[in-house]
Amino acid sequence: MSSTGTTDHEATGPRGARHERDAADRLLRAATRSGAHLIAEAASLVQGWAVLADPIAGAVYSTPAAAAADGVHAAAAPREHPHCTQRPAAGAVLVLAAAPTVPPGHACHVATTTAALLEVRGQRAAELRGEQMRLHTTLIRLLLAGHTAAVTETLGANRLTHVTVYRLSGVDLPTAHEVLWRAVRPSLAPYAGACTLMGRRDGELVVAELHRGGDDGRILRLVSRLSERQHLLAGMAGPLPLAEMPTAHSDAAAARHSATPDRRVVPADAVGASRLTPLLPIAPYARWAESVLRPLSPVHQHLLLVWLRTGSKPRAAAALGLSAGTVRARIRDLSRLLGADLEDATVRAHLLLALRAPAPAPGDDSDSSNTRSRSGSSPPGPPGPARLESLPDGLLDTEAVRTWAIGMVGGLEPHLRIALACWLRHHARTAPAAAELHVHRTTLAGWLTQCAEHLARNLADATVRAEIHLALTATRTGPDDPAALPRRGGRTYRRL
């Protein structure tokens, strides 16, 4: 440790004052160029290293680059690095590690001046931030409207061909927007083959990363950290071709509805994944799905998939950017087109299964008569279109599927199984299910909590509910009839 006289030696005499003015002039000239130059100049003046550490982004600037990890760790645990000089700066922390030969007073002067200049740069950026945020929101709207050429021309980035979309929701989105903006430091000029756009739309934060087909995961890491610190839920979709931005946008919203405090960022492909589909015989499964979905266009299939993933028409409308009335009308039309009642829970589960199916193999006969099992118990039926109300023989009634189903819902007590099946038939609506079961809604809610704990599944996820419905069907030995619900008398469990 230096004595007081040694600490103030440089600042006491005219030579020391002139030295400090020269240092301030060098820092000021560097600040007019960029934040990176300012940090580099500070590191040079203390003959050591300098890092600007952000709690979300990590090391924003670092000189040398190898010091980034040390700077972030020192900012997170300052007591473990007493030799470092730290100053708050523009929402981040400036960390300087001076050489042993540099007087502490000089290091403090450099740190204070650098932090002040970073604050000035931050205030200037904040003045322009509102206009830049509005421009980003406009570019996102243009992408969703299909004007990809206009956006890439504005960005001067014709080589950016793909997009990854994140949609975040939470309580304090304006603060989250500013924190992520500061961490990402978005620019309309492509950097390192990517360009990030972000804006608030319809009560959520939308982040679109434009790139060349693959990203380095930087934005995903930042979104994950932000979601944890700001208590947000996020859905992610992509990478998809830039022209499919509307699809990625709606898929990200559908994925967000599956997010939980334990898993705050959910990829869209994880929502579509299923533990059941890999167990199904590929050829008959693909043929049945192809036959069922034949009347539907890709746009129709995407609308149904978003609806089934989100679990409700209003949520699907918000994800697709349509009105709830439009979504209801289109689903009614598709119900007539498919010749099935899409309000039936079993039909919905079968439809989701069909939408998840792999494409038929080339040269595979897609005649619907082949979708029936050739187990020998009965000859194949006459050719006809496949139906959503029932599955082909041999699809779910296999040993592998039964083992999966028992592993999922096996061990449920009879009253829990009956209550869960009834609740699923009512599309996760507690009031009508409780009325049919003749129990109080609070009682049913408690039973459902027990079911969720036993199954270790998120019952708020519509796709999870569909799989549980199929598992209950595959393991059913008798009708899960509310009339068979065990009664114990009393006001809550009154007899029929």
Residue pairs with C-beta under 8 A, 6 or more apart in sequence:
2 103
2 104
6 103
7 103
7 104
7 105
8 105
9 16
9 103
9 105
10 16
10 19
10 20
10 103
10 105
10 106
11 17
11 20
11 105
11 106
11 109
19 106
20 106
20 109
23 45
23 106
23 109
23 110
23 113
24 109
24 113
26 41
26 45
27 38
27 41
27 42
27 45
27 110
27 113
27 114
27 117
28 117
29 41
30 37
30 38
30 40
30 41
31 37
31 38
31 117
31 118
31 120
31 121
35 52
35 60
35 61
35 118
35 121
36 61
36 63
38 61
38 114
38 117
38 118
38 121
39 50
39 51
39 52
39 61
39 62
39 63
39 94
39 114
40 50
40 61
40 63
42 50
42 63
42 94
42 96
42 110
42 111
42 114
43 49
43 50
43 63
43 64
43 96
44 63
45 106
45 110
46 96
46 97
46 98
46 99
46 102
46 106
46 107
46 110
47 98
47 99
47 101
47 102
48 96
48 97
48 98
48 99
48 102
49 62
49 63
49 64
49 67
49 70
49 71
49 96
49 97
50 61
50 62
50 63
50 67
50 71
50 94
50 95
50 96
50 97
50 114
51 59
51 61
51 62
51 63
51 67
51 68
51 70
51 71
51 72
51 74
51 75
51 94
51 95
52 59
52 60
52 61
52 62
52 71
52 89
52 92
52 93
52 94
52 95
52 118
53 59
53 60
53 71
53 72
53 74
53 75
53 76
53 92
53 93
53 94
53 95
54 60
54 91
54 92
54 93
54 182
54 183
55 75
55 92
55 225
55 229
56 179
56 180
56 182
56 183
56 222
56 225
56 226
56 229
57 182
57 183
57 184
57 185
57 222
58 68
58 72
59 68
59 69
59 71
59 72
60 92
60 183
60 185
62 68
62 71
67 97
70 81
70 97
71 95
73 80
73 81
74 80
74 81
74 84
74 86
74 95
74 97
75 86
75 93
75 95
78 84
78 86
81 95
81 97
83 97
84 95
84 96
84 97
85 95
85 96
85 97
85 98
85 104
85 107
85 108
85 111
86 93
86 94
86 95
86 96
86 111
87 93
87 94
87 111
87 112
87 114
87 115
88 94
88 115
89 114
89 115
89 118
89 119
89 122
90 118
90 119
90 121
90 122
90 182
91 122
91 179
91 182
92 118
92 182
94 111
94 114
94 115
94 118
96 107
96 110
96 111
96 114
98 104
98 106
98 107
129 178
129 181
132 186
133 177
133 181
133 198
133 199
133 200
134 199
135 188
136 186
136 197
136 198
136 199
137 199
137 200
137 201
138 199
139 151
139 154
139 155
139 197
139 199
140 197
140 198
140 199
140 201
140 206
140 208
141 201
142 150
142 151
143 151
143 163
143 197
143 208
143 242
143 245
144 245
144 246
144 249
144 321
146 243
146 245
146 246
148 242
148 243
148 245
152 158
152 160
152 210
152 242
154 188
155 188
155 189
155 190
155 195
155 210
156 189
156 190
157 190
157 195
157 210
159 190
159 193
159 212
160 190
160 193
160 194
160 195
160 210
160 211
160 212
160 242
161 211
161 212
161 213
161 241
161 242
162 210
162 211
162 212
162 213
162 214
162 238
162 239
162 240
162 241
162 242
163 208
163 209
163 210
163 211
163 238
163 239
163 240
163 241
163 242
163 244
163 245
163 248
164 208
164 209
164 211
164 215
164 219
164 220
164 236
164 237
164 238
164 239
164 240
164 248
165 206
165 207
165 208
165 209
165 236
165 237
165 238
165 245
165 248
165 249
165 251
165 252
166 206
166 207
166 208
166 209
166 219
166 220
166 223
166 234
166 235
166 236
166 252
166 265
167 204
167 205
167 206
167 207
167 234
167 235
167 249
167 252
167 253
167 256
168 176
168 204
168 205
168 206
168 207
168 223
168 226
168 227
168 232
168 233
168 234
168 256
169 203
169 204
169 205
169 232
169 233
169 234
169 256
170 176
170 230
170 231
170 232
170 233
171 231
172 230
173 200
173 203
173 204
173 205
173 232
174 200
175 230
176 205
176 226
176 230
176 232
177 198
177 200
177 205
179 226
179 229
179 230
180 198
180 205
180 207
180 222
180 223
180 226
181 198
183 222
183 226
184 196
184 198
184 219
184 222
186 195
186 196
186 197
186 198
187 195
188 195
189 195
190 210
193 211
193 212
194 209
194 210
194 211
194 212
194 215
194 216
195 209
195 210
195 211
196 207
196 208
196 209
196 210
196 219
197 207
197 208
197 209
197 210
198 205
198 206
198 207
198 208
199 205
199 206
200 206
202 318
205 232
206 249
207 219
207 223
208 245
209 215
209 219
209 238
210 242
211 239
213 239
214 239
215 239
220 236
220 265
223 234
223 236
223 265
224 264
224 265
226 232
227 233
227 234
227 264
227 265
228 264
231 261
232 264
233 256
233 259
233 260
233 264
234 256
234 259
234 264
234 265
234 266
235 251
235 252
235 253
235 254
235 255
235 256
235 257
235 258
235 259
235 265
235 266
235 267
235 268
235 271
236 252
236 255
236 265
236 266
236 267
236 268
237 247
237 248
237 249
237 251
237 252
237 255
237 267
237 268
238 248
238 252
238 268
240 247
240 248
246 321
247 302
248 268
249 319
249 321
250 302
250 306
250 319
250 320
250 321
251 268
251 306
252 268
253 306
253 310
253 315
253 318
253 319
254 268
254 271
254 305
254 306
254 309
254 310
254 316
254 319
255 266
255 267
255 268
255 270
255 271
255 309
256 266
257 309
257 310
257 311
257 315
257 461
257 462
258 266
258 270
258 271
258 309
258 458
258 461
258 463
258 464
259 265
259 266
260 458
260 460
271 309
271 461
271 463
272 305
272 309
272 356
272 463
274 353
274 356
274 463
274 467
275 404
275 467
276 353
276 401
276 404
276 467
276 470
277 285
277 353
277 356
277 357
279 398
279 400
279 401
279 404
280 395
280 396
280 398
280 401
281 394
281 395
281 398
282 358
282 361
283 360
283 361
283 364
284 370
284 371
284 373
284 392
284 394
284 395
285 357
285 358
285 395
286 357
286 358
286 359
286 360
286 361
286 364
287 360
287 364
287 365
287 366
287 367
287 368
287 370
287 371
288 354
288 357
288 368
288 371
288 386
288 391
288 392
288 395
289 353
289 354
289 355
289 357
290 357
290 359
290 360
290 366
291 366
291 368
291 371
291 385
291 386
292 338
292 350
292 351
292 354
292 386
292 387
292 388
293 301
293 354
293 355
294 385
295 337
295 338
296 304
296 334
296 337
296 338
300 330
300 334
300 337
301 355
303 316
303 320
303 327
303 330
303 331
303 334
304 331
304 334
304 351
304 355
305 352
305 355
306 316
306 319
306 320
307 313
307 316
307 327
307 331
308 348
308 351
308 352
308 355
308 462
308 463
308 466
309 462
309 463
310 316
310 319
310 462
311 427
311 428
311 461
311 462
311 465
313 324
313 327
313 328
313 331
314 324
314 327
316 327
317 323
317 324
317 326
317 327
320 327
331 342
334 342
335 341
335 342
335 343
338 351
338 388
339 385
339 387
340 347
340 351
340 387
340 388
340 389
341 347
342 348
342 351
343 427
344 389
345 424
345 425
345 426
345 427
345 469
346 389
346 469
346 473
347 388
347 389
348 427
348 466
349 466
349 467
349 469
349 470
350 388
350 389
350 390
350 391
351 388
352 463
352 466
353 391
353 466
353 470
354 388
360 366
367 383
368 383
368 384
368 385
368 386
369 380
369 381
369 382
369 383
369 384
370 380
371 386
371 392
372 380
372 381
372 392
372 393
372 394
373 392
373 393
373 394
373 395
374 380
375 393
375 394
386 392
395 401
396 470
396 473
396 474
397 474
401 474
402 474
402 475
404 471
405 470
405 471
405 472
405 474
405 475
406 475
408 455
408 457
408 467
408 468
408 471
409 417
409 420
409 455
409 468
409 471
409 472
409 475
410 475
411 454
412 420
412 451
412 454
412 455
414 484
414 485
414 486
415 447
415 485
415 486
416 447
416 450
416 451
416 454
417 472
417 480
418 437
418 480
418 481
418 482
418 484
418 485
419 433
419 437
419 439
419 444
419 447
419 448
419 451
419 485
420 447
420 448
420 451
420 468
420 472
421 469
421 472
421 480
422 433
422 436
422 437
422 480
422 482
423 429
423 430
423 433
423 444
423 448
424 465
424 468
424 469
424 472
425 433
426 432
426 433
426 436
428 459
428 462
428 465
430 441
430 444
430 445
430 448
431 441
433 444
434 440
434 441
434 443
434 444
436 482
437 444
437 482
437 485
438 482
438 485
438 494
438 496
439 485
439 492
439 493
440 492
443 492
443 493
448 459
451 459
452 458
452 459
455 468
457 464
457 468
458 464
459 465
459 468
472 480
478 484
483 496
487 493
487 494
487 495
489 495
